[in-house]
Amino acid sequence: MSRVITEKKRGKHSRGAWFASAAVTVFLVVDLLPLYFVAANSFKNKPEYIESVYNLPSGFDLTNYIKLMEEYDFPKMWLCQVKCVNFL
């Protein structure tokens, strides 16, 4: 008798549960796709980026990050932002 009850419970899913799962899946794809796009393209050089925006980089080139640190004094800007956010 208990075997019949567990089989019925296992196969029974409400439409609300399926809708919630679909909504969460769509939200995750929409939310995480831009993060992937930014992370993958940050390791590309300019010609590689122009060639194909959606492919993974052929190699992990850190020149963009080095340029950021040297030209824009990124650690100082980041520290200023942290101070401003903590002040609010």
C-alpha positions in Angstrom: 0.0 0.0 0.0 2.7 2.5 0.9 4.5 1.7 -2.4 1.5 2.9 -4.4 1.3 6.1 -2.4 5.0 7.0 -2.9 4.8 6.3 -6.6 1.8 8.7 -6.9 3.6 11.4 -5.0 6.8 11.1 -7.0 5.1 11.6 -10.4 2.8 14.4 -9.3 4.1 18.0 -9.9 1.9 21.0 -9.9 1.9 23.5 -12.7 3.0 26.2 -10.3 6.2 24.2 -9.5 7.0 23.8 -13.2 6.3 27.5 -13.8 8.5 28.5 -10.9 11.4 26.3 -12.1 11.1 27.7 -15.6 11.0 31.3 -14.3 14.1 30.7 -12.1 15.9 29.1 -15.1 15.1 32.0 -17.3 16.2 34.5 -14.6 19.5 32.7 -14.1 20.3 32.7 -17.8 19.4 36.3 -18.2 21.3 37.3 -15.1 24.4 35.2 -15.6 24.9 35.6 -19.4 26.2 39.2 -19.1 28.6 38.2 -16.4 30.0 35.4 -18.7 30.2 37.9 -21.5 32.2 40.4 -19.5 34.5 37.8 -18.0 35.2 36.0 -21.3 35.8 39.2 -23.2 38.0 40.8 -20.6 40.8 38.3 -21.4 40.7 39.0 -25.2 42.8 41.5 -27.0 41.2 44.0 -29.4 41.6 42.1 -32.7 40.3 38.9 -31.1 37.3 40.7 -29.6 36.5 42.2 -33.0 36.8 38.8 -34.7 34.3 37.1 -32.5 32.5 38.5 -29.5 30.9 35.2 -28.3 33.8 32.8 -28.4 36.1 32.0 -25.5 39.5 33.7 -25.6 42.2 31.7 -27.3 44.5 32.4 -24.4 44.1 34.3 -21.1 45.8 37.6 -21.8 46.1 39.8 -18.7 47.2 43.0 -20.6 43.8 44.6 -20.1 44.0 44.2 -16.4 47.6 45.4 -16.3 46.6 48.5 -18.4 43.7 49.1 -15.9 46.1 49.0 -12.9 48.7 51.2 -14.6 46.7 53.9 -16.4 43.7 54.4 -14.0 45.1 53.7 -10.6 42.4 51.1 -10.0 43.3 50.2 -6.4 42.9 53.9 -5.3 39.6 54.1 -7.2 38.3 50.9 -5.7 39.3 52.0 -2.1 37.4 55.3 -2.7 34.3 53.4 -3.8 34.5 51.2 -0.8 34.7 54.2 1.5 31.8 55.9 -0.2 29.6 52.8 -0.1 30.4 52.2 3.6 29.6 55.9 4.3 26.1 55.5 2.9 
